Amino acid sequence: MTDIPNLEILVIGAGMNGGAMACALAQAGFEVGVVERQAPLLTWDDSDYDPRVSALTHASRNLLRNLSAWPAMRAERVATYDAMHVWDANGEGRIHFDAAEIGEPDLGHIVENRVTTKALWLRLQREANVISIDTDSLQSFRRDGRWMHVELGSGRQLRCELIIGADGAKSRVRQLAAIGANGWNYDQHAVVTTVQTEKPHQATAWQRFMPTGPLALLPLDQPHYSSIVWSTHPEHAEELLALPEDAFLQQLTSASETVLGRALACSRRAAFPLRLSHARDYVAPGLALIGDAAHTVHPLAGQGVNLGFLDVAELSRVLSDARKRRRPLGDLLTLRKYERARKADNLAMQAGMDAFKRLFSNANPLLRGIRDAGMNLTDRATPLKHRIMRHALGDRGDAPLLKHRSTP
Ligand SMILES: Cc1cc2nc3c(=O)[nH]c(=O)nc-3n(C[C@H](O)[C@H](O)[C@H](O)COP(=O)(O)OP(=O)(O)OC[C@H]3O[C@@H](n4cnc5c(N)ncnc54)[C@H](O)[C@@H]3O)c2cc1C
């Protein structure tokens, strides 16, 4: 029994990746449904920042522009950063990235996650070919020939040709499809909050690597406000959450080596366990996984959602191509094109971040010497440094949604 019209594609999850995926498909003319378990967050107190922010690359900004979500995000609140300074707490290694070195006006943007999800959700509401269902969730599905029969938690049922799992790290889509995931827990939790600092952040992202994990201070739109991501072992994270504000600020000031002077105030604190995971398959007949449902990565280089947006751009291209060729959307051969295009890139980024995390967690003096020499050498080796910067900006992949267009 069907109580929602047949759809071509059903996206499960309207986080940043699911929202972008649904927008991209709607824009390409597909009949799309999107199911989100939570009520979308559309209003909040502007005097407070969301402690969950993401550093968005140029490629991600291009995608959001091409999906017409960027102007609404800018109108809400977007910070721009043009430099990044990384240093080793236990040695002499340091490296400074400046946008001007590669002739760019900036290195990217720091955006509250709620700003991105809201802009995408509101964008979806303007499309006639989208059905968006919130406060409901995927319960089960079964495949029957060309169709996927889906049942939601509310008991509503529908049919579609393709399910896209954008339902995060604990993806129910992935579990129901019995797709295993490789990975491990990092023995670290990330403590996040917004801090007011004595000195201005100078539109620079600061990151200090300690043996217990990195501390990042990400610049917000006001010069004395930064969002922090402090990765540390779980017991320390718990302690940091439980400390009275004054004591927390003291620890933060000392962990940041007063790079922005004293930490003066902070907002509510939260912690997230960190895990590396990678789905063995991104696709199955009638089904594809994107974003955290397919892969999670250590946040130390702020790449998680940026990788997801590259998935969105590629899957959107593959599906548009399939339609032109009159291929069924859930066809495994078609979907494998998406998997082939994205898996190697995601794995390489995961491996790189994992190696970084291990290298800096190691207090061995010999390794410390090598890592400091490596950082200082990279800082001076202009072509290598520029290549790293271009890669981190997401300058790869040639899907049309990633192309720069001179729109706002
Ligand atoms: C501390 C920290 C800092 C980070 N910093 C950065 C950064 O600077 N840059 C960056 O690129 N990345 C960063 N990341 C990673 C980034 O936050 C994630 O990669 C990104 O949020 C994943 O988005 P998603 O849409 O794939 O999944 P999610 O954000 O998990 O969204 C999944 C959505 O699916 C919904 N859902 C789940 N199950 C169901 C169901 N059964 N039915 C219906 N709906 C369902 C959920 O309610 C949710 O809205 C960071 C991560 C952490 C933990």
PDBQT file of the ligand as one rigid body, heavy atoms in Angstrom, charges set to zero:
ROOT
HETATM    1  C1  LIG A 501      33.751  17.945  16.634  1.00  0.00    +0.000 C 
HETATM    2  C2  LIG A 501      33.595  17.825  15.159  1.00  0.00    +0.000 A 
HETATM    3  C3  LIG A 501      34.061  18.823  14.334  1.00  0.00    +0.000 A 
HETATM    4  C4  LIG A 501      33.926  18.737  12.948  1.00  0.00    +0.000 A 
HETATM    5  N1  LIG A 501      34.421  19.718  12.158  1.00  0.00    +0.000 NA
HETATM    6  C5  LIG A 501      34.310  19.614  10.808  1.00  0.00    +0.000 A 
HETATM    7  C6  LIG A 501      34.827  20.626   9.939  1.00  0.00    +0.000 A 
HETATM    8  O1  LIG A 501      35.393  21.620  10.376  1.00  0.00    +0.000 OA
HETATM    9  N2  LIG A 501      34.689  20.456   8.597  1.00  0.00    +0.000 N 
HETATM   10  C7  LIG A 501      34.096  19.355   8.074  1.00  0.00    +0.000 A 
HETATM   11  O2  LIG A 501      34.037  19.229   6.842  1.00  0.00    +0.000 OA
HETATM   12  N3  LIG A 501      33.593  18.397   8.861  1.00  0.00    +0.000 NA
HETATM   13  C8  LIG A 501      33.668  18.486  10.209  1.00  0.00    +0.000 A 
HETATM   14  N4  LIG A 501      33.157  17.512  11.011  1.00  0.00    +0.000 N 
HETATM   15  C9  LIG A 501      32.433  16.392  10.397  1.00  0.00    +0.000 C 
HETATM   16  C10 LIG A 501      31.006  16.780  10.048  1.00  0.00    +0.000 C 
HETATM   17  O3  LIG A 501      30.365  17.347  11.183  1.00  0.00    +0.000 OA
HETATM   18  C11 LIG A 501      30.242  15.542   9.581  1.00  0.00    +0.000 C 
HETATM   19  O4  LIG A 501      30.976  14.923   8.548  1.00  0.00    +0.000 OA
HETATM   20  C12 LIG A 501      28.869  15.932   9.046  1.00  0.00    +0.000 C 
HETATM   21  O5  LIG A 501      28.096  16.579  10.047  1.00  0.00    +0.000 OA
HETATM   22  C13 LIG A 501      28.116  14.698   8.560  1.00  0.00    +0.000 C 
HETATM   23  O6  LIG A 501      26.917  15.110   7.956  1.00  0.00    +0.000 OA
HETATM   24  P1  LIG A 501      25.855  14.034   7.470  1.00  0.00    +0.000 P 
HETATM   25  O7  LIG A 501      24.758  14.836   6.867  1.00  0.00    +0.000 OA
HETATM   26  O8  LIG A 501      26.520  12.983   6.647  1.00  0.00    +0.000 OA
HETATM   27  O9  LIG A 501      25.401  13.282   8.788  1.00  0.00    +0.000 OA
HETATM   28  P2  LIG A 501      24.615  13.859  10.097  1.00  0.00    +0.000 P 
HETATM   29  O10 LIG A 501      25.007  15.261  10.388  1.00  0.00    +0.000 OA
HETATM   30  O11 LIG A 501      24.825  12.848  11.163  1.00  0.00    +0.000 OA
HETATM   31  O12 LIG A 501      23.108  13.869   9.629  1.00  0.00    +0.000 OA
HETATM   32  C14 LIG A 501      22.329  12.707   9.538  1.00  0.00    +0.000 C 
HETATM   33  C15 LIG A 501      20.863  13.118   9.579  1.00  0.00    +0.000 C 
HETATM   34  O13 LIG A 501      20.066  11.944   9.395  1.00  0.00    +0.000 OA
HETATM   35  C16 LIG A 501      19.011  11.933  10.346  1.00  0.00    +0.000 C 
HETATM   36  N5  LIG A 501      18.660  10.517  10.556  1.00  0.00    +0.000 N 
HETATM   37  C17 LIG A 501      19.389   9.564  11.168  1.00  0.00    +0.000 A 
HETATM   38  N6  LIG A 501      18.765   8.383  11.128  1.00  0.00    +0.000 NA
HETATM   39  C18 LIG A 501      17.603   8.584  10.476  1.00  0.00    +0.000 A 
HETATM   40  C19 LIG A 501      16.523   7.735  10.104  1.00  0.00    +0.000 A 
HETATM   41  N7  LIG A 501      16.496   6.420  10.409  1.00  0.00    +0.000 N 
HETATM   42  N8  LIG A 501      15.479   8.280   9.423  1.00  0.00    +0.000 NA
HETATM   43  C20 LIG A 501      15.473   9.600   9.103  1.00  0.00    +0.000 A 
HETATM   44  N9  LIG A 501      16.475  10.446   9.432  1.00  0.00    +0.000 NA
HETATM   45  C21 LIG A 501      17.533   9.950  10.094  1.00  0.00    +0.000 A 
HETATM   46  C22 LIG A 501      19.578  12.634  11.567  1.00  0.00    +0.000 C 
HETATM   47  O14 LIG A 501      18.559  13.180  12.386  1.00  0.00    +0.000 OA
HETATM   48  C23 LIG A 501      20.464  13.712  10.924  1.00  0.00    +0.000 C 
HETATM   49  O15 LIG A 501      19.758  14.922  10.707  1.00  0.00    +0.000 OA
HETATM   50  C24 LIG A 501      33.297  17.584  12.384  1.00  0.00    +0.000 A 
HETATM   51  C25 LIG A 501      32.817  16.562  13.207  1.00  0.00    +0.000 A 
HETATM   52  C26 LIG A 501      32.957  16.681  14.591  1.00  0.00    +0.000 A 
HETATM   53  C27 LIG A 501      32.444  15.568  15.478  1.00  0.00    +0.000 C 
ENDROOT
TORSDOF 0
